[in-house]
Amino acid sequence: MRENRTSGTVRGALSNRRSYREIFWKMEKYHNLKIRNIYPEDHVKILEVMPIWWNGRDLTSSVLKVFFIHFKNTSFIAEIGNELAGFLIGFYSQSYENEGYIHFAGVNPEFRREGIGKALYQKFFDICKIRSINTVRSCTSPINKLSISFHTGIGFSIVPGDGIIDGISVSMNYLRENDPKVIFEKKLRYQPLAQRTTKAGRP
Ligand SMILES: CC(C)(COP(=O)(O)OP(=O)(O)OC[C@H]1O[C@@H](n2cnc3c(N)ncnc32)[C@H](O)[C@@H]1OP(=O)(O)O)[C@@H](O)C(=O)NCCC(=O)NCCS
């Protein structure tokens, strides 16, 4: 898999700014990438890989099995063959009907920078759009520079907070006292109604 991945075939094809559809089509074609909803049985598999994927940080206590039971419709697993390639835990906000929230996401280090993270997020955006949700939020620790690069790289903006760490605006007490977080927000773009067409080509 690795040989195929770095051979240049996929990377070359994906080197410029890439649309989600293009990424997904190529990942499916070359890597047999599948994205599916999560199941409770996936919880153990995810906990096993998390410390490796998070470079030794143990954040497993933030990924509860209850999410795999009650957020099945809004959470996803990416697989390449039988290999776990990535996951995303998300949900529709119960408090703000136009918002979705991505709680956690990770991609297998073997398959990074190939568009899988973006494909998982796009899957979540797609289901949000069905519900007319127009805002997706997420947050990360200011030490997680990779996560900051990823979110800003796929079009999230950083919500101004009440502190600055390493030049980045943070919210000091978002999830608990003195635990600064970088808050991300992305407005989802909808095609104007007039431009939407049916399969028959009619508006
Ligand atoms: C963050 C993470 C999910 C990204 O997954 P990924 O599949 O590698 O990301 P993608 O290939 O979809 O990247 C999309 C864009 O994000 C940005 N990006 C991703 N990785 C980056 C990196 N290492 N450096 C700079 N920008 C990066 C780029 O803009 C990239 O687009 P490009 O490749 O066209 O330039 C993955 O690195 C990961 O699992 N990290 C550890 C866990 C973690 O920190 N999760 C954060 C959310 S809780």
The ligand as an SDF file (V2000), in Angstrom:
LIG
                    3D

 48 50  0  0  0  0  0  0  0  0999 V2000
   -5.2210   16.6280   11.4220 C   0  0  0  0  0  0  0  0  0  0  0  0
   -5.4120   15.3660   10.5910 C   0  0  0  0  0  0  0  0  0  0  0  0
   -6.7950   14.7430   10.9070 C   0  0  0  0  0  0  0  0  0  0  0  0
   -5.3550   15.7430    9.0960 C   0  0  0  0  0  0  0  0  0  0  0  0
   -5.6520   14.6120    8.2930 O   0  0  0  0  0  0  0  0  0  0  0  0
   -5.0560   14.4390    6.8190 P   0  0  0  0  0  0  0  0  0  0  0  0
   -5.8270   13.3730    6.1370 O   0  0  0  0  0  0  0  0  0  0  0  0
   -3.5850   14.2520    6.8880 O   0  0  0  0  0  0  0  0  0  0  0  0
   -5.3510   15.8790    6.1720 O   0  0  0  0  0  0  0  0  0  0  0  0
   -5.6520   16.1970    4.6380 P   0  0  0  0  0  0  0  0  0  0  0  0
   -4.7230   15.4180    3.7680 O   0  0  0  0  0  0  0  0  0  0  0  0
   -7.1040   16.0420    4.3600 O   0  0  0  0  0  0  0  0  0  0  0  0
   -5.2280   17.7330    4.5590 O   0  0  0  0  0  0  0  0  0  0  0  0
   -6.1330   18.7810    4.1920 C   0  0  0  0  0  0  0  0  0  0  0  0
   -5.4050   20.0910    4.3070 C   0  0  0  0  0  0  0  0  0  0  0  0
   -5.0320   20.3570    5.6750 O   0  0  0  0  0  0  0  0  0  0  0  0
   -3.7430   21.0010    5.7160 C   0  0  0  0  0  0  0  0  0  0  0  0
   -2.7600   20.0990    6.3180 N   0  0  0  0  0  0  0  0  0  0  0  0
   -2.9020   18.7830    6.6150 C   0  0  0  0  0  0  0  0  0  0  0  0
   -1.7790   18.3000    7.1880 N   0  0  0  0  0  0  0  0  0  0  0  0
   -0.9030   19.3210    7.2440 C   0  0  0  0  0  0  0  0  0  0  0  0
    0.4330   19.4440    7.7000 C   0  0  0  0  0  0  0  0  0  0  0  0
    1.1030   18.3840    8.2290 N   0  0  0  0  0  0  0  0  0  0  0  0
    1.0510   20.6560    7.6140 N   0  0  0  0  0  0  0  0  0  0  0  0
    0.4090   21.7130    7.0830 C   0  0  0  0  0  0  0  0  0  0  0  0
   -0.8750   21.6670    6.6230 N   0  0  0  0  0  0  0  0  0  0  0  0
   -1.5150   20.4740    6.6910 C   0  0  0  0  0  0  0  0  0  0  0  0
   -3.3750   21.2750    4.2470 C   0  0  0  0  0  0  0  0  0  0  0  0
   -3.9260   22.5270    3.8870 O   0  0  0  0  0  0  0  0  0  0  0  0
   -4.1050   20.1420    3.5310 C   0  0  0  0  0  0  0  0  0  0  0  0
   -4.3880   20.4190    2.1770 O   0  0  0  0  0  0  0  0  0  0  0  0
   -3.2530   20.1070    1.0480 P   0  0  0  0  0  0  0  0  0  0  0  0
   -2.6800   18.7420    1.3370 O   0  0  0  0  0  0  0  0  0  0  0  0
   -4.0370   20.1850   -0.2330 O   0  0  0  0  0  0  0  0  0  0  0  0
   -2.2300   21.1930    1.2060 O   0  0  0  0  0  0  0  0  0  0  0  0
   -4.2680   14.3240   10.8570 C   0  0  0  0  0  0  0  0  0  0  0  0
   -3.0220   14.9620   10.6820 O   0  0  0  0  0  0  0  0  0  0  0  0
   -4.2990   13.7260   12.2500 C   0  0  0  0  0  0  0  0  0  0  0  0
   -4.9660   12.7270   12.4840 O   0  0  0  0  0  0  0  0  0  0  0  0
   -3.5610   14.3140   13.2310 N   0  0  0  0  0  0  0  0  0  0  0  0
   -3.4810   13.7940   14.5930 C   0  0  0  0  0  0  0  0  0  0  0  0
   -4.8000   13.8870   15.2890 C   0  0  0  0  0  0  0  0  0  0  0  0
   -5.2710   15.3240   15.3990 C   0  0  0  0  0  0  0  0  0  0  0  0
   -4.5290   16.2190   15.7610 O   0  0  0  0  0  0  0  0  0  0  0  0
   -6.5580   15.5580   15.0820 N   0  0  0  0  0  0  0  0  0  0  0  0
   -7.0770   16.9280   15.0490 C   0  0  0  0  0  0  0  0  0  0  0  0
   -8.5240   17.0050   15.1630 C   0  0  0  0  0  0  0  0  0  0  0  0
   -9.1110   16.5420   16.8000 S   0  0  0  0  0  0  0  0  0  0  0  0
  1  2  1  0
  2  3  1  0
  2  4  1  0
  2 36  1  0
  4  5  1  0
  5  6  1  0
  6  7  2  0
  6  8  1  0
  6  9  1  0
  9 10  1  0
 10 11  2  0
 10 12  1  0
 10 13  1  0
 13 14  1  0
 14 15  1  0
 15 16  1  0
 15 30  1  0
 16 17  1  0
 17 18  1  0
 17 28  1  0
 18 19  1  0
 18 27  1  0
 19 20  2  0
 20 21  1  0
 21 22  1  0
 21 27  2  0
 22 23  1  0
 22 24  2  0
 24 25  1  0
 25 26  2  0
 26 27  1  0
 28 29  1  0
 28 30  1  0
 30 31  1  0
 31 32  1  0
 32 33  2  0
 32 34  1  0
 32 35  1  0
 36 37  1  0
 36 38  1  0
 38 39  2  0
 38 40  1  0
 40 41  1  0
 41 42  1  0
 42 43  1  0
 43 44  2  0
 43 45  1  0
 45 46  1  0
 46 47  1  0
 47 48  1  0
M  END
$$$$
